[in-house]
Amino acid sequence: MTSLKLGVLGGGVMGQVLARSATQSGLFAPQEICVLDHNRKKLDRLAAELGVQISTRPESLAGAASLLLAVKPDNVPELLKTLKDAERPADQLLISIVAGVPMQAIARHLPESAAIIRVMTNTPCLVKEGMSVLSPNAHVSETQLQASCRLFEAVGKTLILPEKYLDAVTGLSGSGPGFFFLIVDALIEAGVLQGLPRDTSRQLVLQTMQGAARLLLESDGHPAQLRDMVTSPGGTTIAGIQVMEEYKLRATLLKTIETATRRSRELGQKYGD
C-alpha cells in the first residue's frame, strides 16, 4: 500500500462517513484510502460501495501519509501499540476524532515529533452539516492542517482552536445534537397534547426549527433581536416565554452544557492518566 494517503482506523459510523466524503468530494482517489475494522462483512460492503482498500490488520495502514483514528477510547492504546513498531513515514499525520482522549495520551504512544490533530466533531456530519473543531499540536505543518480542514469541510463547517477549548466544544456542539433532539421531541409531544396529529406536529416543529436556524445564520442580529421580532406585547410568544423563564429553561441549558463540559474534562483526565 505504498500509495496510501489516508488510513481510517475504525469502520464505525464516523469512520465510514469520513471515508465516504473523502472519496465523493474528490479529496482522495478510492485506492488512496484504506479502512481498518475487525468486521469483515462491514469492510466488504464499504469496499463494494466506495472502491477503497480494506484491512483487518493495523500494521498494513502504517505507511499512510495520514492516519484517522476513529475507534472507541478504550481501544486507542492497544491500536497505537500495534502500530508503534511498524515502518511509518517520518512526517505522518495522526488525526484523532476519539472523544475524551487528550493529545498527550495519544502522543505517549508516538515518536516525540509526531504531528497530531485532535478533532471534536458531531453527528450532523451524516448529512454534511457537521461542526468540527480541529486542535493541532506544534508539529503539524500548515499544509497538513489545511488538508485536514478540507477533509472535515466536506461534511460541514470547521474551526481551529487550541485543545484547551475542546471540553467546552464537546459539551456544546459534540453533545449538542442530543440536547436538541430532546427539545424537539418535547415540542412534538406538546403539539400532540394540544390536539395536533403527530405527523403534523412533527412537520411543524422541524420546519420551524430549520427556518429559525436559517434566519439566525443569515442575520447579523443577536438572537434576542430576532426573538423580539416575534414577541408582540401581550401576545402568545411573550406568554410562552414567561413560562420558560418561570421554569428556568435558560438556567437549565446553562447547567446542561456546564455538566457535559465537566464530564468531558473528567474523561480526559481518565484517559490522560
Number of C-alpha atoms within 10 A of each C-alpha: 14 10 11 22 20 26 27 29 24 21 22 17 11 19 20 20 17 21 24 20 21 21 20 14 14 10 14 18 17 20 18 20 27 25 27 26 20 13 13 13 10 14 22 15 11 19 17 10 10 18 18 21 21 23 20 16 15 21 18 18 30 24 22 24 21 24 24 24 23 24 22 14 15 11 11 21 14 11 16 18 13 15 19 15 11 14 12 15 12 12 15 20 23 24 22 24 23 20 21 22 23 23 18 15 17 19 17 13 18 18 10 9 14 20 23 26 24 25 26 23 26 22 21 15 21 16 10 16 15 21 21 26 27 23 24 23 17 11 15 19 14 10 9 21 20 10 13 20 18 17 20 24 20 22 26 19 17 21 14 13 14 12 19 11 12 25 24 19 23 25 20 18 21 24 19 18 14 12 15 12 11 11 12 16 14 13 17 21 16 14 17 16 12 9 10 15 12 15 11 12 19 19 12 15 18 15 11 12 14 11 12 13 12 11 14 14 10 8 11 10 11 9 11 8 11 15 14 12 8 12 16 12 10 8 10 11 14 16 13 12 14 11 11 12 11 10 11 12 13 12 10 11 12 12 12 17 20 16 14 20 22 16 17 22 20 14 18 19 14 13 17 15 9
